[in-house]
Amino acid sequence: MRALLVEDEALVAMIAEEALSALGFNARSAGTGAEALKHFEDQRPDLALIDVGLPDMRGDDLARQLRALAPELSVVVASGYDREELRARFADDDRVVVLPKPYTEDDLAAATRSLGFPR
């Protein structure tokens, strides 16, 4: 399984990449929305794990763009911001899960399981 990790904080990205790997994903990282869009075209991942606070765009906007390109893509939007607002933005999309930050590997596993991935 392929995952696209979009996170601009190096330490958080490293920890998230390790967690994704432990869950069976081969993760490719991007630090900006623009970089994520380029990697997406190259990789066509099964899952995208996207931080909301990116330097060049909002992660929830990136999630919507990626879902428009690939309706089958599963997305986990990670945020320390107002989760209820984000949940409301994606209420009509069962392929998007909002994950509060900070999160653990178990939290990420639960989020990916809710999207139909094993483990």
PDB file as gemmi writes it, atoms N, CA and C in Angstrom:
CRYST1    1.000    1.000    1.000  90.00  90.00  90.00 P 1                      
ATOM      1  N   MET A   1       0.850  -1.178   0.000  1.00  0.00           N  
ATOM      2  CA  MET A   1       0.000   0.000   0.000  1.00  0.00           C  
ATOM      3  C   MET A   1       0.890   1.233   0.000  1.00  0.00           C  
ATOM      4  N   ARG A   2       0.500   2.226  -0.782  1.00  0.00           N  
ATOM      5  CA  ARG A   2       1.275   3.461  -0.901  1.00  0.00           C  
ATOM      6  C   ARG A   2       0.569   4.590  -0.153  1.00  0.00           C  
ATOM      7  N   ALA A   3       1.378   5.396   0.534  1.00  0.00           N  
ATOM      8  CA  ALA A   3       0.833   6.548   1.249  1.00  0.00           C  
ATOM      9  C   ALA A   3       1.617   7.793   0.885  1.00  0.00           C  
ATOM     10  N   LEU A   4       0.910   8.890   0.814  1.00  0.00           N  
ATOM     11  CA  LEU A   4       1.516  10.206   0.639  1.00  0.00           C  
ATOM     12  C   LEU A   4       1.366  10.939   1.961  1.00  0.00           C  
ATOM     13  N   LEU A   5       2.479  11.293   2.575  1.00  0.00           N  
ATOM     14  CA  LEU A   5       2.500  12.014   3.839  1.00  0.00           C  
ATOM     15  C   LEU A   5       2.830  13.466   3.545  1.00  0.00           C  
ATOM     16  N   VAL A   6       1.945  14.368   3.943  1.00  0.00           N  
ATOM     17  CA  VAL A   6       2.155  15.791   3.693  1.00  0.00           C  
ATOM     18  C   VAL A   6       2.247  16.491   5.044  1.00  0.00           C  
ATOM     19  N   GLU A   7       3.470  16.838   5.431  1.00  0.00           N  
ATOM     20  CA  GLU A   7       3.749  17.415   6.746  1.00  0.00           C  
ATOM     21  C   GLU A   7       5.000  18.285   6.622  1.00  0.00           C  
ATOM     22  N   ASP A   8       4.909  19.535   7.085  1.00  0.00           N  
ATOM     23  CA  ASP A   8       6.042  20.446   6.944  1.00  0.00           C  
ATOM     24  C   ASP A   8       6.983  20.454   8.146  1.00  0.00           C  
ATOM     25  N   GLU A   9       6.607  19.861   9.251  1.00  0.00           N  
ATOM     26  CA  GLU A   9       7.482  19.784  10.414  1.00  0.00           C  
ATOM     27  C   GLU A   9       8.264  18.477  10.352  1.00  0.00           C  
ATOM     28  N   ALA A  10       9.595  18.590  10.259  1.00  0.00           N  
ATOM     29  CA  ALA A  10      10.455  17.433  10.017  1.00  0.00           C  
ATOM     30  C   ALA A  10      10.291  16.335  11.072  1.00  0.00           C  
ATOM     31  N   LEU A  11      10.257  16.692  12.342  1.00  0.00           N  
ATOM     32  CA  LEU A  11      10.146  15.683  13.395  1.00  0.00           C  
ATOM     33  C   LEU A  11       8.801  14.959  13.325  1.00  0.00           C  
ATOM     34  N   VAL A  12       7.727  15.709  13.127  1.00  0.00           N  
ATOM     35  CA  VAL A  12       6.401  15.096  13.014  1.00  0.00           C  
ATOM     36  C   VAL A  12       6.353  14.194  11.781  1.00  0.00           C  
ATOM     37  N   ALA A  13       6.953  14.647  10.685  1.00  0.00           N  
ATOM     38  CA  ALA A  13       6.977  13.848   9.459  1.00  0.00           C  
ATOM     39  C   ALA A  13       7.726  12.537   9.682  1.00  0.00           C  
ATOM     40  N   MET A  14       8.841  12.599  10.387  1.00  0.00           N  
ATOM     41  CA  MET A  14       9.635  11.399  10.644  1.00  0.00           C  
ATOM     42  C   MET A  14       8.829  10.385  11.469  1.00  0.00           C  
ATOM     43  N   ILE A  15       8.172  10.858  12.512  1.00  0.00           N  
ATOM     44  CA  ILE A  15       7.377   9.983  13.371  1.00  0.00           C  
ATOM     45  C   ILE A  15       6.184   9.408  12.603  1.00  0.00           C  
ATOM     46  N   ALA A  16       5.513  10.250  11.818  1.00  0.00           N  
ATOM     47  CA  ALA A  16       4.360   9.790  11.037  1.00  0.00           C  
ATOM     48  C   ALA A  16       4.781   8.779   9.980  1.00  0.00           C  
ATOM     49  N   GLU A  17       5.932   8.996   9.366  1.00  0.00           N  
ATOM     50  CA  GLU A  17       6.411   8.055   8.351  1.00  0.00           C  
ATOM     51  C   GLU A  17       6.709   6.694   8.985  1.00  0.00           C  
ATOM     52  N   GLU A  18       7.299   6.704  10.176  1.00  0.00           N  
ATOM     53  CA  GLU A  18       7.549   5.447  10.892  1.00  0.00           C  
ATOM     54  C   GLU A  18       6.237   4.740  11.236  1.00  0.00           C  
ATOM     55  N   ALA A  19       5.248   5.509  11.680  1.00  0.00           N  
ATOM     56  CA  ALA A  19       3.948   4.923  12.018  1.00  0.00           C  
ATOM     57  C   ALA A  19       3.287   4.329  10.783  1.00  0.00           C  
ATOM     58  N   LEU A  20       3.322   5.044   9.672  1.00  0.00           N  
ATOM     59  CA  LEU A  20       2.743   4.524   8.434  1.00  0.00           C  
ATOM     60  C   LEU A  20       3.445   3.238   8.004  1.00  0.00           C  
ATOM     61  N   SER A  21       4.758   3.221   8.127  1.00  0.00           N  
ATOM     62  CA  SER A  21       5.526   2.032   7.777  1.00  0.00           C  
ATOM     63  C   SER A  21       5.128   0.845   8.658  1.00  0.00           C  
ATOM     64  N   ALA A  22       4.976   1.091   9.957  1.00  0.00           N  
ATOM     65  CA  ALA A  22       4.568   0.029  10.884  1.00  0.00           C  
ATOM     66  C   ALA A  22       3.181  -0.511  10.541  1.00  0.00           C  
ATOM     67  N   LEU A  23       2.361   0.330   9.911  1.00  0.00           N  
ATOM     68  CA  LEU A  23       1.008  -0.079   9.527  1.00  0.00           C  
ATOM     69  C   LEU A  23       0.968  -0.718   8.134  1.00  0.00           C  
ATOM     70  N   GLY A  24       2.139  -0.875   7.518  1.00  0.00           N  
ATOM     71  CA  GLY A  24       2.205  -1.554   6.231  1.00  0.00           C  
ATOM     72  C   GLY A  24       2.209  -0.661   5.011  1.00  0.00           C  
ATOM     73  N   PHE A  25       2.363   0.640   5.212  1.00  0.00           N  
ATOM     74  CA  PHE A  25       2.375   1.572   4.090  1.00  0.00           C  
ATOM     75  C   PHE A  25       3.805   1.915   3.675  1.00  0.00           C  
ATOM     76  N   ASN A  26       3.993   2.075   2.398  1.00  0.00           N  
ATOM     77  CA  ASN A  26       5.230   2.611   1.851  1.00  0.00           C  
ATOM     78  C   ASN A  26       4.960   4.110   1.654  1.00  0.00           C  
ATOM     79  N   ALA A  27       5.544   4.937   2.517  1.00  0.00           N  
ATOM     80  CA  ALA A  27       5.206   6.363   2.533  1.00  0.00           C  
ATOM     81  C   ALA A  27       6.222   7.198   1.771  1.00  0.00           C  
ATOM     82  N   ARG A  28       5.702   8.176   1.070  1.00  0.00           N  
ATOM     83  CA  ARG A  28       6.519   9.195   0.412  1.00  0.00           C  
ATOM     84  C   ARG A  28       6.105  10.523   1.019  1.00  0.00           C  
ATOM     85  N   SER A  29       7.081  11.341   1.397  1.00  0.00           N  
ATOM     86  CA  SER A  29       6.797  12.578   2.122  1.00  0.00           C  
ATOM     87  C   SER A  29       6.894  13.811   1.237  1.00  0.00           C  
ATOM     88  N   ALA A  30       6.076  14.793   1.587  1.00  0.00           N  
ATOM     89  CA  ALA A  30       6.109  16.113   0.954  1.00  0.00           C  
ATOM     90  C   ALA A  30       5.939  17.141   2.058  1.00  0.00           C  
ATOM     91  N   GLY A  31       6.609  18.286   1.918  1.00  0.00           N  
ATOM     92  CA  GLY A  31       6.527  19.335   2.927  1.00  0.00           C  
ATOM     93  C   GLY A  31       5.600  20.476   2.563  1.00  0.00           C  
ATOM     94  N   THR A  32       5.122  20.489   1.321  1.00  0.00           N  
ATOM     95  CA  THR A  32       4.215  21.546   0.871  1.00  0.00           C  
ATOM     96  C   THR A  32       3.097  20.929   0.031  1.00  0.00           C  
ATOM     97  N   GLY A  33       2.060  21.706  -0.174  1.00  0.00           N  
ATOM     98  CA  GLY A  33       0.975  21.252  -1.027  1.00  0.00           C  
ATOM     99  C   GLY A  33       1.415  21.057  -2.465  1.00  0.00           C  
ATOM    100  N   ALA A  34       2.232  21.981  -2.963  1.00  0.00           N  
ATOM    101  CA  ALA A  34       2.712  21.878  -4.340  1.00  0.00           C  
ATOM    102  C   ALA A  34       3.542  20.616  -4.538  1.00  0.00           C  
ATOM    103  N   GLU A  35       4.419  20.324  -3.583  1.00  0.00           N  
ATOM    104  CA  GLU A  35       5.228  19.112  -3.653  1.00  0.00           C  
ATOM    105  C   GLU A  35       4.328  17.873  -3.576  1.00  0.00           C  
ATOM    106  N   ALA A  36       3.306  17.931  -2.739  1.00  0.00           N  
ATOM    107  CA  ALA A  36       2.376  16.807  -2.610  1.00  0.00           C  
ATOM    108  C   ALA A  36       1.652  16.535  -3.929  1.00  0.00           C  
ATOM    109  N   LEU A  37       1.213  17.581  -4.607  1.00  0.00           N  
ATOM    110  CA  LEU A  37       0.527  17.403  -5.890  1.00  0.00           C  
ATOM    111  C   LEU A  37       1.444  16.751  -6.914  1.00  0.00           C  
ATOM    112  N   LYS A  38       2.719  17.136  -6.928  1.00  0.00           N  
ATOM    113  CA  LYS A  38       3.682  16.520  -7.848  1.00  0.00           C  
ATOM    114  C   LYS A  38       3.869  15.045  -7.501  1.00  0.00           C  
ATOM    115  N   HIS A  39       4.105  14.740  -6.217  1.00  0.00           N  
ATOM    116  CA  HIS A  39       4.282  13.348  -5.798  1.00  0.00           C  
ATOM    117  C   HIS A  39       3.024  12.528  -6.087  1.00  0.00           C  
ATOM    118  N   PHE A  40       1.865  13.139  -5.911  1.00  0.00           N  
ATOM    119  CA  PHE A  40       0.610  12.434  -6.148  1.00  0.00           C  
ATOM    120  C   PHE A  40       0.535  11.945  -7.589  1.00  0.00           C  
ATOM    121  N   GLU A  41       0.875  12.796  -8.509  1.00  0.00           N  
ATOM    122  CA  GLU A  41       0.826  12.412  -9.925  1.00  0.00           C  
ATOM    123  C   GLU A  41       1.801  11.286 -10.224  1.00  0.00           C  
ATOM    124  N   ASP A  42       2.979  11.310  -9.577  1.00  0.00           N  
ATOM    125  CA  ASP A  42       3.999  10.281  -9.795  1.00  0.00           C  
ATOM    126  C   ASP A  42       3.623   8.957  -9.146  1.00  0.00           C  
ATOM    127  N   GLN A  43       3.009   9.013  -7.974  1.00  0.00           N  
ATOM    128  CA  GLN A  43       2.830   7.837  -7.133  1.00  0.00           C  
ATOM    129  C   GLN A  43       1.435   7.232  -7.160  1.00  0.00           C  
ATOM    130  N   ARG A  44       0.408   8.048  -7.260  1.00  0.00           N  
ATOM    131  CA  ARG A  44      -0.988   7.600  -7.134  1.00  0.00           C  
ATOM    132  C   ARG A  44      -1.169   6.726  -5.885  1.00  0.00           C  
ATOM    133  N   PRO A  45      -1.058   7.344  -4.705  1.00  0.00           N  
ATOM    134  CA  PRO A  45      -1.136   6.579  -3.451  1.00  0.00           C  
ATOM    135  C   PRO A  45      -2.549   6.070  -3.165  1.00  0.00           C  
ATOM    136  N   ASP A  46      -2.604   5.131  -2.214  1.00  0.00           N  
ATOM    137  CA  ASP A  46      -3.872   4.604  -1.733  1.00  0.00           C  
ATOM    138  C   ASP A  46      -4.422   5.473  -0.599  1.00  0.00           C  
ATOM    139  N   LEU A  47      -3.502   6.141   0.105  1.00  0.00           N  
ATOM    140  CA  LEU A  47      -3.843   6.944   1.279  1.00  0.00           C  
ATOM    141  C   LEU A  47      -3.015   8.216   1.268  1.00  0.00           C  
ATOM    142  N   ALA A  48      -3.635   9.307   1.702  1.00  0.00           N  
ATOM    143  CA  ALA A  48      -2.896  10.549   1.936  1.00  0.00           C  
ATOM    144  C   ALA A  48      -3.121  10.950   3.385  1.00  0.00           C  
ATOM    145  N   LEU A  49      -2.027  11.237   4.086  1.00  0.00           N  
ATOM    146  CA  LEU A  49      -2.068  11.757   5.451  1.00  0.00           C  
ATOM    147  C   LEU A  49      -1.586  13.189   5.361  1.00  0.00           C  
ATOM    148  N   ILE A  50      -2.495  14.136   5.616  1.00  0.00           N  
ATOM    149  CA  ILE A  50      -2.224  15.541   5.330  1.00  0.00           C  
ATOM    150  C   ILE A  50      -2.398  16.397   6.572  1.00  0.00           C  
ATOM    151  N   ASP A  51      -1.367  17.183   6.885  1.00  0.00           N  
ATOM    152  CA  ASP A  51      -1.446  18.171   7.952  1.00  0.00           C  
ATOM    153  C   ASP A  51      -2.217  19.387   7.427  1.00  0.00           C  
ATOM    154  N   VAL A  52      -3.025  19.992   8.270  1.00  0.00           N  
ATOM    155  CA  VAL A  52      -3.793  21.163   7.830  1.00  0.00           C  
ATOM    156  C   VAL A  52      -2.900  22.387   7.653  1.00  0.00           C  
ATOM    157  N   GLY A  53      -1.931  22.565   8.534  1.00  0.00           N  
ATOM    158  CA  GLY A  53      -1.105  23.771   8.518  1.00  0.00           C  
ATOM    159  C   GLY A  53       0.118  23.657   7.636  1.00  0.00           C  
ATOM    160  N   LEU A  54      -0.056  23.769   6.334  1.00  0.00           N  
ATOM    161  CA  LEU A  54       1.054  23.721   5.389  1.00  0.00           C  
ATOM    162  C   LEU A  54       1.500  25.138   5.032  1.00  0.00           C  
ATOM    163  N   PRO A  55       2.756  25.311   4.614  1.00  0.00           N  
ATOM    164  CA  PRO A  55       3.245  26.667   4.340  1.00  0.00           C  
ATOM    165  C   PRO A  55       2.643  27.343   3.109  1.00  0.00           C  
ATOM    166  N   ASP A  56       2.166  26.562   2.134  1.00  0.00           N  
ATOM    167  CA  ASP A  56       1.698  27.172   0.893  1.00  0.00           C  
ATOM    168  C   ASP A  56       0.197  27.055   0.651  1.00  0.00           C  
ATOM    169  N   MET A  57      -0.493  26.235   1.435  1.00  0.00           N  
ATOM    170  CA  MET A  57      -1.943  26.119   1.299  1.00  0.00           C  
ATOM    171  C   MET A  57      -2.487  25.380   2.515  1.00  0.00           C  
ATOM    172  N   ARG A  58      -3.779  25.445   2.690  1.00  0.00           N  
ATOM    173  CA  ARG A  58      -4.400  24.681   3.776  1.00  0.00           C  
ATOM    174  C   ARG A  58      -4.483  23.223   3.370  1.00  0.00           C  
ATOM    175  N   GLY A  59      -4.178  22.349   4.311  1.00  0.00           N  
ATOM    176  CA  GLY A  59      -4.211  20.924   4.033  1.00  0.00           C  
ATOM    177  C   GLY A  59      -5.588  20.409   3.686  1.00  0.00           C  
ATOM    178  N   ASP A  60      -6.635  21.003   4.268  1.00  0.00           N  
ATOM    179  CA  ASP A  60      -7.978  20.549   3.919  1.00  0.00           C  
ATOM    180  C   ASP A  60      -8.324  20.923   2.480  1.00  0.00           C  
ATOM    181  N   ASP A  61      -7.786  22.049   1.989  1.00  0.00           N  
ATOM    182  CA  ASP A  61      -7.977  22.395   0.579  1.00  0.00           C  
ATOM    183  C   ASP A  61      -7.221  21.414  -0.321  1.00  0.00           C  
ATOM    184  N   LEU A  62      -6.020  21.038   0.099  1.00  0.00           N  
ATOM    185  CA  LEU A  62      -5.252  20.034  -0.640  1.00  0.00           C  
ATOM    186  C   LEU A  62      -6.011  18.706  -0.676  1.00  0.00           C  
ATOM    187  N   ALA A  63      -6.586  18.322   0.441  1.00  0.00           N  
ATOM    188  CA  ALA A  63      -7.359  17.075   0.495  1.00  0.00           C  
ATOM    189  C   ALA A  63      -8.484  17.110  -0.530  1.00  0.00           C  
ATOM    190  N   ARG A  64      -9.184  18.210  -0.610  1.00  0.00           N  
ATOM    191  CA  ARG A  64     -10.279  18.334  -1.595  1.00  0.00           C  
ATOM    192  C   ARG A  64      -9.752  18.233  -3.028  1.00  0.00           C  
ATOM    193  N   GLN A  65      -8.600  18.864  -3.299  1.00  0.00           N  
ATOM    194  CA  GLN A  65      -8.013  18.790  -4.642  1.00  0.00           C  
ATOM    195  C   GLN A  65      -7.636  17.350  -4.996  1.00  0.00           C  
ATOM    196  N   LEU A  66      -6.997  16.661  -4.054  1.00  0.00           N  
ATOM    197  CA  LEU A  66      -6.591  15.279  -4.317  1.00  0.00           C  
ATOM    198  C   LEU A  66      -7.801  14.374  -4.511  1.00  0.00           C  
ATOM    199  N   ARG A  67      -8.846  14.581  -3.709  1.00  0.00           N  
ATOM    200  CA  ARG A  67     -10.055  13.763  -3.846  1.00  0.00           C  
ATOM    201  C   ARG A  67     -10.733  14.033  -5.191  1.00  0.00           C  
ATOM    202  N   ALA A  68     -10.636  15.266  -5.689  1.00  0.00           N  
ATOM    203  CA  ALA A  68     -11.209  15.572  -6.998  1.00  0.00           C  
ATOM    204  C   ALA A  68     -10.433  14.854  -8.107  1.00  0.00           C  
ATOM    205  N   LEU A  69      -9.115  14.724  -7.936  1.00  0.00           N  
ATOM    206  CA  LEU A  69      -8.288  14.016  -8.915  1.00  0.00           C  
ATOM    207  C   LEU A  69      -8.480  12.506  -8.845  1.00  0.00           C  
ATOM    208  N   ALA A  70      -8.734  12.000  -7.638  1.00  0.00           N  
ATOM    209  CA  ALA A  70      -8.854  10.551  -7.431  1.00  0.00           C  
ATOM    210  C   ALA A  70      -9.940  10.276  -6.400  1.00  0.00           C  
ATOM    211  N   PRO A  71     -11.176  10.137  -6.819  1.00  0.00           N  
ATOM    212  CA  PRO A  71     -12.283   9.928  -5.884  1.00  0.00           C  
ATOM    213  C   PRO A  71     -12.131   8.699  -4.992  1.00  0.00           C  
ATOM    214  N   GLU A  72     -11.320   7.722  -5.401  1.00  0.00           N  
ATOM    215  CA  GLU A  72     -11.117   6.520  -4.599  1.00  0.00           C  
ATOM    216  C   GLU A  72     -10.068   6.709  -3.499  1.00  0.00           C  
ATOM    217  N   LEU A  73      -9.351   7.822  -3.511  1.00  0.00           N  
ATOM    218  CA  LEU A  73      -8.285   8.082  -2.535  1.00  0.00           C  
ATOM    219  C   LEU A  73      -8.860   8.236  -1.132  1.00  0.00           C  
ATOM    220  N   SER A  74      -8.231   7.553  -0.177  1.00  0.00           N  
ATOM    221  CA  SER A  74      -8.573   7.723   1.233  1.00  0.00           C  
ATOM    222  C   SER A  74      -7.667   8.794   1.814  1.00  0.00           C  
ATOM    223  N   VAL A  75      -8.241   9.651   2.672  1.00  0.00           N  
ATOM    224  CA  VAL A  75      -7.485  10.775   3.215  1.00  0.00           C  
ATOM    225  C   VAL A  75      -7.681  10.854   4.719  1.00  0.00           C  
ATOM    226  N   VAL A  76      -6.565  11.057   5.419  1.00  0.00           N  
ATOM    227  CA  VAL A  76      -6.590  11.386   6.833  1.00  0.00           C  
ATOM    228  C   VAL A  76      -6.068  12.813   6.951  1.00  0.00           C  
ATOM    229  N   VAL A  77      -6.900  13.705   7.470  1.00  0.00           N  
ATOM    230  CA  VAL A  77      -6.516  15.099   7.685  1.00  0.00           C  
ATOM    231  C   VAL A  77      -6.161  15.244   9.159  1.00  0.00           C  
ATOM    232  N   ALA A  78      -4.897  15.579   9.426  1.00  0.00           N  
ATOM    233  CA  ALA A  78      -4.423  15.714  10.805  1.00  0.00           C  
ATOM    234  C   ALA A  78      -4.361  17.191  11.176  1.00  0.00           C  
ATOM    235  N   SER A  79      -4.924  17.506  12.344  1.00  0.00           N  
ATOM    236  CA  SER A  79      -4.986  18.913  12.717  1.00  0.00           C  
ATOM    237  C   SER A  79      -5.029  19.109  14.218  1.00  0.00           C  
ATOM    238  N   GLY A  80      -4.368  20.144  14.655  1.00  0.00           N  
ATOM    239  CA  GLY A  80      -4.486  20.600  16.030  1.00  0.00           C  
ATOM    240  C   GLY A  80      -5.511  21.717  16.132  1.00  0.00           C  
ATOM    241  N   TYR A  81      -6.086  22.089  14.993  1.00  0.00           N  
ATOM    242  CA  TYR A  81      -7.087  23.153  14.943  1.00  0.00           C  
ATOM    243  C   TYR A  81      -8.464  22.605  15.300  1.00  0.00           C  
ATOM    244  N   ASP A  82      -9.468  23.408  15.084  1.00  0.00           N  
ATOM    245  CA  ASP A  82     -10.855  23.058  15.401  1.00  0.00           C  
ATOM    246  C   ASP A  82     -11.317  21.847  14.592  1.00  0.00           C  
ATOM    247  N   ARG A  83     -11.358  20.690  15.235  1.00  0.00           N  
ATOM    248  CA  ARG A  83     -11.722  19.449  14.552  1.00  0.00           C  
ATOM    249  C   ARG A  83     -13.166  19.452  14.080  1.00  0.00           C  
ATOM    250  N   GLU A  84     -14.050  20.063  14.849  1.00  0.00           N  
ATOM    251  CA  GLU A  84     -15.467  20.058  14.468  1.00  0.00           C  
ATOM    252  C   GLU A  84     -15.682  20.810  13.163  1.00  0.00           C  
ATOM    253  N   GLU A  85     -14.975  21.902  12.975  1.00  0.00           N  
ATOM    254  CA  GLU A  85     -15.081  22.653  11.719  1.00  0.00           C  
ATOM    255  C   GLU A  85     -14.602  21.791  10.547  1.00  0.00           C  
ATOM    256  N   LEU A  86     -13.484  21.083  10.752  1.00  0.00           N  
ATOM    257  CA  LEU A  86     -12.976  20.213   9.693  1.00  0.00           C  
ATOM    258  C   LEU A  86     -13.931  19.050   9.424  1.00  0.00           C  
ATOM    259  N   ARG A  87     -14.433  18.452  10.470  1.00  0.00           N  
ATOM    260  CA  ARG A  87     -15.396  17.351  10.280  1.00  0.00           C  
ATOM    261  C   ARG A  87     -16.606  17.828   9.491  1.00  0.00           C  
ATOM    262  N   ALA A  88     -17.052  19.029   9.777  1.00  0.00           N  
ATOM    263  CA  ALA A  88     -18.193  19.589   9.054  1.00  0.00           C  
ATOM    264  C   ALA A  88     -17.859  19.787   7.575  1.00  0.00           C  
ATOM    265  N   ARG A  89     -16.625  20.201   7.285  1.00  0.00           N  
ATOM    266  CA  ARG A  89     -16.218  20.404   5.889  1.00  0.00           C  
ATOM    267  C   ARG A  89     -16.249  19.103   5.095  1.00  0.00           C  
ATOM    268  N   PHE A  90     -15.974  17.987   5.773  1.00  0.00           N  
ATOM    269  CA  PHE A  90     -15.905  16.694   5.094  1.00  0.00           C  
ATOM    270  C   PHE A  90     -17.048  15.755   5.476  1.00  0.00           C  
ATOM    271  N   ALA A  91     -18.099  16.295   6.048  1.00  0.00           N  
ATOM    272  CA  ALA A  91     -19.214  15.467   6.532  1.00  0.00           C  
ATOM    273  C   ALA A  91     -19.831  14.613   5.436  1.00  0.00           C  
ATOM    274  N   ASP A  92     -19.801  15.088   4.209  1.00  0.00           N  
ATOM    275  CA  ASP A  92     -20.419  14.361   3.105  1.00  0.00           C  
ATOM    276  C   ASP A  92     -19.447  13.419   2.389  1.00  0.00           C  
ATOM    277  N   ASP A  93     -18.237  13.255   2.932  1.00  0.00           N  
ATOM    278  CA  ASP A  93     -17.213  12.455   2.262  1.00  0.00           C  
ATOM    279  C   ASP A  93     -16.724  11.345   3.196  1.00  0.00           C  
ATOM    280  N   ASP A  94     -17.170  10.117   2.961  1.00  0.00           N  
ATOM    281  CA  ASP A  94     -16.787   9.015   3.847  1.00  0.00           C  
ATOM    282  C   ASP A  94     -15.387   8.480   3.583  1.00  0.00           C  
ATOM    283  N   ARG A  95     -14.652   9.056   2.651  1.00  0.00           N  
ATOM    284  CA  ARG A  95     -13.268   8.663   2.372  1.00  0.00           C  
ATOM    285  C   ARG A  95     -12.272   9.598   3.063  1.00  0.00           C  
ATOM    286  N   VAL A  96     -12.774  10.518   3.908  1.00  0.00           N  
ATOM    287  CA  VAL A  96     -11.913  11.459   4.635  1.00  0.00           C  
ATOM    288  C   VAL A  96     -12.189  11.323   6.124  1.00  0.00           C  
ATOM    289  N   VAL A  97     -11.117  11.170   6.896  1.00  0.00           N  
ATOM    290  CA  VAL A  97     -11.190  11.092   8.348  1.00  0.00           C  
ATOM    291  C   VAL A  97     -10.365  12.231   8.926  1.00  0.00           C  
ATOM    292  N   VAL A  98     -10.881  12.887   9.955  1.00  0.00           N  
ATOM    293  CA  VAL A  98     -10.142  13.946  10.643  1.00  0.00           C  
ATOM    294  C   VAL A  98      -9.501  13.340  11.886  1.00  0.00           C  
ATOM    295  N   LEU A  99      -8.187  13.530  12.019  1.00  0.00           N  
ATOM    296  CA  LEU A  99      -7.412  12.968  13.121  1.00  0.00           C  
ATOM    297  C   LEU A  99      -6.824  14.111  13.946  1.00  0.00           C  
ATOM    298  N   PRO A 100      -7.184  14.203  15.228  1.00  0.00           N  
ATOM    299  CA  PRO A 100      -6.642  15.290  16.049  1.00  0.00           C  
ATOM    300  C   PRO A 100      -5.156  15.093  16.336  1.00  0.00           C  
ATOM    301  N   LYS A 101      -4.434  16.206  16.322  1.00  0.00           N  
ATOM    302  CA  LYS A 101      -3.017  16.207  16.690  1.00  0.00           C  
ATOM    303  C   LYS A 101      -2.898  16.662  18.132  1.00  0.00           C  
ATOM    304  N   PRO A 102      -1.941  16.144  18.871  1.00  0.00           N  
ATOM    305  CA  PRO A 102      -1.004  15.098  18.472  1.00  0.00           C  
ATOM    306  C   PRO A 102      -1.693  13.740  18.461  1.00  0.00           C  
ATOM    307  N   TYR A 103      -1.202  12.850  17.612  1.00  0.00           N  
ATOM    308  CA  TYR A 103      -1.792  11.521  17.517  1.00  0.00           C  
ATOM    309  C   TYR A 103      -0.703  10.461  17.710  1.00  0.00           C  
ATOM    310  N   THR A 104      -1.137   9.271  18.064  1.00  0.00           N  
ATOM    311  CA  THR A 104      -0.230   8.143  18.247  1.00  0.00           C  
ATOM    312  C   THR A 104      -0.359   7.196  17.057  1.00  0.00           C  
ATOM    313  N   GLU A 105       0.508   6.205  17.017  1.00  0.00           N  
ATOM    314  CA  GLU A 105       0.398   5.178  15.983  1.00  0.00           C  
ATOM    315  C   GLU A 105      -0.936   4.451  16.093  1.00  0.00           C  
ATOM    316  N   ASP A 106      -1.387   4.208  17.324  1.00  0.00           N  
ATOM    317  CA  ASP A 106      -2.692   3.557  17.509  1.00  0.00           C  
ATOM    318  C   ASP A 106      -3.830   4.418  16.970  1.00  0.00           C  
ATOM    319  N   ASP A 107      -3.751   5.733  17.178  1.00  0.00           N  
ATOM    320  CA  ASP A 107      -4.765   6.653  16.640  1.00  0.00           C  
ATOM    321  C   ASP A 107      -4.776   6.593  15.114  1.00  0.00           C  
ATOM    322  N   LEU A 108      -3.577   6.600  14.528  1.00  0.00           N  
ATOM    323  CA  LEU A 108      -3.469   6.534  13.069  1.00  0.00           C  
ATOM    324  C   LEU A 108      -3.992   5.192  12.560  1.00  0.00           C  
ATOM    325  N   ALA A 109      -3.686   4.121  13.283  1.00  0.00           N  
ATOM    326  CA  ALA A 109      -4.189   2.796  12.894  1.00  0.00           C  
ATOM    327  C   ALA A 109      -5.715   2.772  12.911  1.00  0.00           C  
ATOM    328  N   ALA A 110      -6.314   3.353  13.933  1.00  0.00           N  
ATOM    329  CA  ALA A 110      -7.782   3.399  14.021  1.00  0.00           C  
ATOM    330  C   ALA A 110      -8.352   4.204  12.848  1.00  0.00           C  
ATOM    331  N   ALA A 111      -7.702   5.312  12.508  1.00  0.00           N  
ATOM    332  CA  ALA A 111      -8.172   6.151  11.397  1.00  0.00           C  
ATOM    333  C   ALA A 111      -8.100   5.391  10.091  1.00  0.00           C  
ATOM    334  N   THR A 112      -6.983   4.689   9.838  1.00  0.00           N  
ATOM    335  CA  THR A 112      -6.861   3.961   8.588  1.00  0.00           C  
ATOM    336  C   THR A 112      -7.804   2.763   8.543  1.00  0.00           C  
ATOM    337  N   ARG A 113      -8.017   2.107   9.693  1.00  0.00           N  
ATOM    338  CA  ARG A 113      -8.991   1.005   9.734  1.00  0.00           C  
ATOM    339  C   ARG A 113     -10.392   1.499   9.385  1.00  0.00           C  
ATOM    340  N   SER A 114     -10.727   2.694   9.876  1.00  0.00           N  
ATOM    341  CA  SER A 114     -12.065   3.239   9.581  1.00  0.00           C  
ATOM    342  C   SER A 114     -12.241   3.525   8.096  1.00  0.00           C  
ATOM    343  N   LEU A 115     -11.129   3.624   7.379  1.00  0.00           N  
ATOM    344  CA  LEU A 115     -11.174   3.831   5.925  1.00  0.00           C  
ATOM    345  C   LEU A 115     -11.082   2.515   5.153  1.00  0.00           C  
ATOM    346  N   GLY A 116     -11.017   1.395   5.883  1.00  0.00           N  
ATOM    347  CA  GLY A 116     -11.023   0.090   5.240  1.00  0.00           C  
ATOM    348  C   GLY A 116      -9.674  -0.577   5.066  1.00  0.00           C  
ATOM    349  N   PHE A 117      -8.616   0.024   5.609  1.00  0.00           N  
ATOM    350  CA  PHE A 117      -7.294  -0.591   5.508  1.00  0.00           C  
ATOM    351  C   PHE A 117      -7.114  -1.599   6.634  1.00  0.00           C  
ATOM    352  N   PRO A 118      -6.345  -2.666   6.399  1.00  0.00           N  
ATOM    353  CA  PRO A 118      -6.121  -3.664   7.455  1.00  0.00           C  
ATOM    354  C   PRO A 118      -5.274  -3.107   8.585  1.00  0.00           C  
ATOM    355  N   ARG A 119      -5.295  -3.827   9.706  1.00  0.00           N  
ATOM    356  CA  ARG A 119      -4.519  -3.528  10.902  1.00  0.00           C  
ATOM    357  C   ARG A 119      -5.348  -2.669  11.758  1.00  0.00           C  
TER     358      ARG A 119                                                      
END                                                                             
